Amino acid sequence: MFSMASSTLEITVISGEDIRNNRKPVKKNAFAVIRTDSQPLCRTEMDKDGGSYPYWNEKHNVEIPQHARFITVEVQCKTSAGDKTLGMARIPVSDFVGGFVPQSYLHFLSYRLRNSNGERNGIINVSVKAKVPEYAASLCSSTATTIGVPFGKTSCYGGVVPGVPVGVPIMKQYYQG
């Protein structure tokens, strides 16, 4: 992660699939809430037409604390009794921050939602991209794709030793003499 107290993520809540309320298809008014720990970060608008297959496609820039290990996405529905949580997914921050991909890589992810009883209740589709701070982006002005082997930590290559993969045709020439 970045060397700051928090990181900025660009989270797009794309859609939901097969969302139900007490095993019956949702008719309207589904929305998603994104939170870390117990703090709400953002909320989508209500989908009034999608029913059990809501579509939001809403992009949100959110600050998450550096110590956060999960982001929680809850799909809720506005009912006459108030807002009701229909399903929840806990998304590990490690799914899109760190590892072997560049920090600004756009991840498209789908997660199983579980209701309050732990039963399956649909799927949530999101995209997540860690926003690189401006000072870090200015250190690495190249927009070319880096190909290489993971090694150490560097500011511009994201811990990757640059390299070019060796193709099969080259190996055939070597062995054919």
Phi, psi and chi 1 to 4 in degrees:
 res  aa     phi    psi   chi1   chi2   chi3   chi4
   1 MET       -  177.0  -63.2 -154.1   10.8      -
   2 PHE   -76.5  161.1  -50.5  122.3      -      -
   3 SER   -89.1   50.7   59.1      -      -      -
   4 MET  -128.2  172.8  -57.3 -176.5  -51.6      -
   5 ALA   -74.3  -18.1      -      -      -      -
   6 SER  -148.1  164.8   65.9      -      -      -
   7 SER  -124.5  148.9  -64.0      -      -      -
   8 THR   -99.6  128.8  -57.9      -      -      -
   9 LEU  -115.8  141.7  -62.1  177.7      -      -
  10 GLU  -101.1  107.0  179.2 -177.0  -79.4      -
  11 ILE  -110.7  124.7  -59.9  174.3      -      -
  12 THR  -109.9  117.0  -57.2      -      -      -
  13 VAL   -85.9  108.6 -177.4      -      -      -
  14 ILE   -85.0  -60.9  -59.5  168.2      -      -
  15 SER  -163.9  172.8   63.1      -      -      -
  16 GLY  -126.2  159.3      -      -      -      -
  17 GLU  -133.9  132.6  -59.8  174.2   29.5      -
  18 ASP    54.1   48.1 -160.6   25.5      -      -
  19 ILE   -83.4  133.0  -48.0  -66.6      -      -
  20 ARG  -128.4  154.7  -61.7 -178.7  173.5  -89.3
  21 ASN  -120.1  109.5 -175.2    1.3      -      -
  22 ASN    54.6   46.0  -64.0  -34.8      -      -
  23 ARG    67.8    6.9  -61.6 -169.9  177.8  162.2
  24 LYS  -107.8  143.6  -62.8  175.1 -172.5  165.9
  25 PRO   -57.4  140.0  -21.5   31.3      -      -
  26 VAL   -70.4  136.4  172.1      -      -      -
  27 LYS   -91.3  -40.7  -65.6 -175.3 -178.0 -164.7
  28 LYS  -168.7  177.1   60.0 -179.0 -179.3  174.2
  29 ASN    66.5   32.5  -63.6  -21.0      -      -
  30 ALA   -85.5  143.5      -      -      -      -
  31 PHE  -146.8  164.8   60.0   94.1      -      -
  32 ALA  -119.0  143.8      -      -      -      -
  33 VAL  -121.7  131.0  176.1      -      -      -
  34 ILE  -108.4  132.3  -60.6  171.6      -      -
  35 ARG  -142.5  159.6   59.1 -179.6   82.6 -119.8
  36 THR  -126.0  140.1 -178.7      -      -      -
  37 ASP    52.1 -119.1  -60.1  -32.8      -      -
  38 SER  -112.6    4.1   60.3      -      -      -
  39 GLN   -90.8  119.4  175.4 -174.9   -4.4      -
  40 PRO   -66.4  135.1   -4.9   12.6      -      -
  41 LEU  -100.9  -43.0  -60.8  173.3      -      -
  42 CYS  -163.1  170.1   62.2      -      -      -
  43 ARG  -144.8  142.2  171.1 -172.4  157.6  151.2
  44 THR   -82.7  168.1   66.4      -      -      -
  45 GLU   -72.6  161.6  -64.8  -67.4  -37.8      -
  46 MET   -74.3  137.0  -82.1 -169.9  -80.8      -
  47 ASP   -90.1  115.4  177.6   88.6      -      -
  48 LYS   -94.0  -12.0  -62.6 -176.4 -178.2 -162.5
  49 ASP  -118.2  -18.7  -58.0  -39.7      -      -
  50 GLY   -77.4  -16.2      -      -      -      -
  51 GLY    59.4 -127.3      -      -      -      -
  52 SER   -74.0   -7.7  -71.6      -      -      -
  53 TYR  -123.7   65.9  -67.6   82.1      -      -
  54 PRO   -66.6  149.0   22.7  -30.4      -      -
  55 TYR  -129.4  120.3 -179.8   77.0      -      -
  56 TRP  -112.7  -51.4  -58.6  -74.6      -      -
  57 ASN    49.7   50.2 -160.8   31.6      -      -
  58 GLU  -108.2  129.0  -72.2 -173.6   27.6      -
  59 LYS   -97.0  133.2 -172.6 -178.9  -63.6 -173.6
  60 HIS  -133.0  135.2  -60.9  -87.0      -      -
  61 ASN   -97.2  120.0  -71.1  -43.9      -      -
  62 VAL  -127.3  145.1  -62.9      -      -      -
  63 GLU   -94.4  126.5  -67.3  -75.4  -32.8      -
  64 ILE  -117.7  141.8   61.7  163.6      -      -
  65 PRO   -62.3  148.1  -12.5   20.7      -      -
  66 GLN   -61.0  -29.5 -171.9  171.0    5.5      -
  67 HIS   -81.8   -6.6   68.3  -85.3      -      -
  68 ALA   -63.5  132.5      -      -      -      -
  69 ARG  -104.7  -21.3  -64.4 -178.8   60.5 -169.0
  70 PHE  -138.2  151.9  -66.6   93.4      -      -
  71 ILE  -116.6  134.6  -69.3  174.9      -      -
  72 THR  -106.1  130.5  -57.4      -      -      -
  73 VAL  -113.0  122.7  179.1      -      -      -
  74 GLU  -112.5  133.2  -66.3  178.5    2.0      -
  75 VAL   -99.4  125.1  174.6      -      -      -
  76 GLN  -123.8  166.4  -60.7 -178.0    4.5      -
  77 CYS  -137.1  136.0 -178.3      -      -      -
  78 LYS   -81.3  122.2 -174.1  163.4 -169.8   76.7
  79 THR  -121.3  175.4   66.6      -      -      -
  80 SER   -65.4  -24.2   58.2      -      -      -
  81 ALA   -90.4   -0.6      -      -      -      -
  82 GLY   119.5 -169.1      -      -      -      -
  83 ASP   -78.4  132.5  -63.7  -16.7      -      -
  84 LYS  -121.6  129.2  179.1  178.6 -178.8 -178.3
  85 THR   -78.3  122.8  -60.3      -      -      -
  86 LEU   -96.0  -34.9  -56.5  174.5      -      -
  87 GLY  -161.3  156.7      -      -      -      -
  88 MET  -142.9  144.1  177.4  179.0   73.5      -
  89 ALA  -131.9  133.6      -      -      -      -
  90 ARG  -100.2  118.7  -75.5 -177.2   46.5  145.2
  91 ILE  -105.8  118.5  -57.7  171.6      -      -
  92 PRO   -65.0  132.0  -15.5   26.0      -      -
  93 VAL   -60.0  -29.8  171.5      -      -      -
  94 SER   -65.0  -13.7   61.9      -      -      -
  95 ASP   -68.8  -20.1  -79.7    4.1      -      -
  96 PHE  -139.9    0.3   45.6   83.0      -      -
  97 VAL  -125.9  128.9  174.7      -      -      -
  98 GLY    90.0 -168.7      -      -      -      -
  99 GLY    81.1 -151.1      -      -      -      -
 100 PHE  -104.8    6.3  -58.7  119.4      -      -
 101 VAL  -102.7  153.5  -65.1      -      -      -
 102 PRO   -58.3  151.2  -21.0   30.4      -      -
 103 GLN   -59.8  -30.3  -70.9 -180.0  -19.9      -
 104 SER   -96.7   18.3   59.4      -      -      -
 105 TYR   -67.8  136.7 -176.8   79.8      -      -
 106 LEU   -90.5  115.4 -180.0   61.5      -      -
 107 HIS   -99.3  129.8  -59.7  -92.8      -      -
 108 PHE  -104.2  120.5  -73.6   91.3      -      -
 109 LEU  -131.2  146.5  -53.5  162.7      -      -
 110 SER  -128.5  135.2  -63.7      -      -      -
 111 TYR  -131.3  146.0  -68.1   91.8      -      -
 112 ARG   -73.1  131.8  169.4   72.4   62.1 -164.6
 113 LEU   -90.8  144.8  -66.2  168.0      -      -
 114 ARG  -124.2  139.6  -58.4  -85.9  178.6  179.8
 115 ASN   -83.5 -174.6   64.8   16.9      -      -
 116 SER   -64.8  -19.6   59.0      -      -      -
 117 ASN   -91.2    0.2  -63.0  -31.5      -      -
 118 GLY    84.4    6.3      -      -      -      -
 119 GLU   -83.8  150.6  -62.6  171.3   -8.0      -
 120 ARG   -61.1  136.5  -65.5  176.4  176.3 -172.7
 121 ASN  -148.6   63.3 -167.8   17.1      -      -
 122 GLY    94.9 -171.9      -      -      -      -
 123 ILE  -136.0  145.2  -65.6  172.1      -      -
 124 ILE  -115.4  134.5 -171.9   74.7      -      -
 125 ASN  -111.8  125.1  -59.1  -57.9      -      -
 126 VAL  -137.2  161.8  -62.7      -      -      -
 127 SER  -124.9  145.3   70.5      -      -      -
 128 VAL  -137.7  136.8 -178.9      -      -      -
 129 LYS  -139.8  129.0  178.6  168.8   77.2  169.0
 130 ALA   -75.7  128.4      -      -      -      -
 131 LYS   -83.3  126.7  -57.0  -76.2  -85.2 -173.7
 132 VAL   -81.6  129.0  177.4      -      -      -
 133 PRO   -58.1  150.3  -19.3   28.1      -      -
 134 GLU   -57.7  -38.8  -73.6 -174.9   30.8      -
 135 TYR   -66.6  -33.8   69.2   85.9      -      -
 136 ALA   -73.8  -37.7      -      -      -      -
 137 ALA   -65.7  -35.0      -      -      -      -
 138 SER   -70.1  -25.4   66.9      -      -      -
 139 LEU   -68.7  -29.3  -68.4  173.8      -      -
 140 CYS  -120.4   81.3  -52.5      -      -      -
 141 SER   -77.9  -12.3   59.0      -      -      -
 142 SER   -73.7  135.1  172.3      -      -      -
 143 THR  -103.0    6.2   57.8      -      -      -
 144 ALA   -71.4  151.0      -      -      -      -
 145 THR   -72.6  133.2  -57.7      -      -      -
 146 THR   -93.2  128.1  -58.0      -      -      -
 147 ILE  -117.2  131.7  -59.1  172.1      -      -
 148 GLY   175.5 -165.1      -      -      -      -
 149 VAL  -110.9  133.6  177.7      -      -      -
 150 PRO   -59.5  133.1  -16.7   25.7      -      -
 151 PHE  -165.6  124.3 -178.3   78.5      -      -
 152 GLY    57.7 -161.5      -      -      -      -
 153 LYS  -130.4  123.4  -68.8 -173.9  176.8 -176.7
 154 THR  -131.5  157.4   62.3      -      -      -
 155 SER   -74.9  -37.0   60.4      -      -      -
 156 CYS   -92.7  -31.3  -70.4      -      -      -
 157 TYR  -103.6    3.8  -66.8  104.9      -      -
 158 GLY    62.9   34.8      -      -      -      -
 159 GLY    78.5   29.5      -      -      -      -
 160 VAL  -124.4  130.6  174.2      -      -      -
 161 VAL   -81.8  119.0  175.5      -      -      -
 162 PRO   -61.2  143.6  -20.4   30.5      -      -
 163 GLY  -167.6  173.3      -      -      -      -
 164 VAL  -125.6  130.0  177.2      -      -      -
 165 PRO   -66.1  145.0   18.1  -25.1      -      -
 166 VAL   -88.7  127.5  177.2      -      -      -
 167 GLY   -89.5  162.0      -      -      -      -
 168 VAL   -61.4  -42.0  175.3      -      -      -
 169 PRO   -56.5  -35.7  -26.4   34.1      -      -
 170 ILE   -65.3  -42.4  -65.8  171.8      -      -
 171 MET   -65.9  -36.8  -63.5  -56.9  -70.8      -
 172 LYS   -63.0  -41.2  -77.2 -177.2  179.8  178.0
 173 GLN   -63.7  -39.3  -74.9  178.1  -25.9      -
 174 TYR   -63.1  -45.6  177.5   76.2      -      -
 175 TYR   -79.3  -20.8  -72.5  112.1      -      -
 176 GLN   -80.2  -15.8  -69.0  173.9   -9.1      -
 177 GLY    90.0      -      -      -      -      -
